[in-house]
Amino acid sequence: MNIRRLFIMIVCVLSAAMIISCSGNKEETKSMETMSFGETPEGQEVGIFYLKNKSGMQAGIMTYGATLVSLTAPDRNGVMSDVVLGFDSLSSYVIQSPYFGSTIGRYGNRIGKGTFELNGVKYTLAVNNGGNHLHGGLKGFDKVVWTVDQKESVKGKSLTLMYIGKDGEEGYPGALTIKVVYSLTDENELRIDYEATTDKSTVVNLTHHSYFNLAGAGNGDILGHELFIDADRFTPIDQGLIPTGELRSVRGTPMDFTKAEVIGTRIKDTYEQIKNGEGYDHNWVLNKAQGAFGLAARAFEKTSGRVMEVLTSEPGLQFYSGNFLDGTLTGKGGRNYGYRSGFCLETQHFPDSPNKPQFPSTTLNPGSIYKTSTIYRFSAK
Ligand code: GLA
């Protein structure tokens, strides 16, 4: 082991010790472990922090991208498996990750042509997806190193990460101060709370981009999973995956998940929206009342019995069926990630809202606090 690596390890062990010593409640923090995950090409150190709960679930979160790198969940026999796709090395996350487990911002999903107008000013963002802006641009929040707030992280089994997006970063107006809190509850819930404030009017849409496979990461495709989405409408997209602005009923289409349906059944349908998305890659308009926290979706995998429920305060849910996973990525434990080997359920405001005044607003003004919460809740049957 070289001196630098040894130094990084000592720093990590010390920071874990600080978390424990700040607590005064050993029961709560005994389970907080941390390890070094190397450093970025710019020389910034990255650590992984672990949360654990009573039933033995464990979540690993790294400071690069405030990324969930692992999450174990019990099957119907209580056997734990890691249910999120990811890599064993930081360099793979830096070089080739399709946002595995990332915190996405400043704006989750696409902004058409990378431009929008706010208070009469036109802003031009970095374009990184066929002429459009995707997931915060060339260097979104998934590609920066976040700071751990040691004081806040001691309150139980949670980790608080902070980042300040600069005024003008990726083209966005306003310095944005963001806090993301990951908690693992004894009710087998991974809870994510987001908070942000700005010093100039801006747009914000933060989300979480884990690719789930309830049979275990690297255990085949996700086409056999059943999915329920509590949404009567979705936002149709054009061929560039930009919403047209319409809110369309799901009735009679392959987009209808109001009763649990097997994901693979209609994924090759000739419906124009399935063609545009090359599978499922759309935002559903959740039925619950605006701003209310409640159930958005439920996924079930029958061989393991694992169930994952998604609850959120957000109005929309992007269901992405891993259509761009093409089998070229080798993930954790040397496992190959084949076509559609993970699915994402990204709670969010609708894509391209800054250009769609009819969609719920994503504008954040100075003096207001952006606050959203999402829970991924696990059980088995
Ligand atoms: C999102 C988008 C997809 C794709 C993935 C990342 O979920 O909706 O179109 O860009 O992220 O590969």
Residues whose N, C-alpha, C, O or C-beta is under 5 A from the ligand:
A	BS01	GLA	P98 D281 Y320 F324
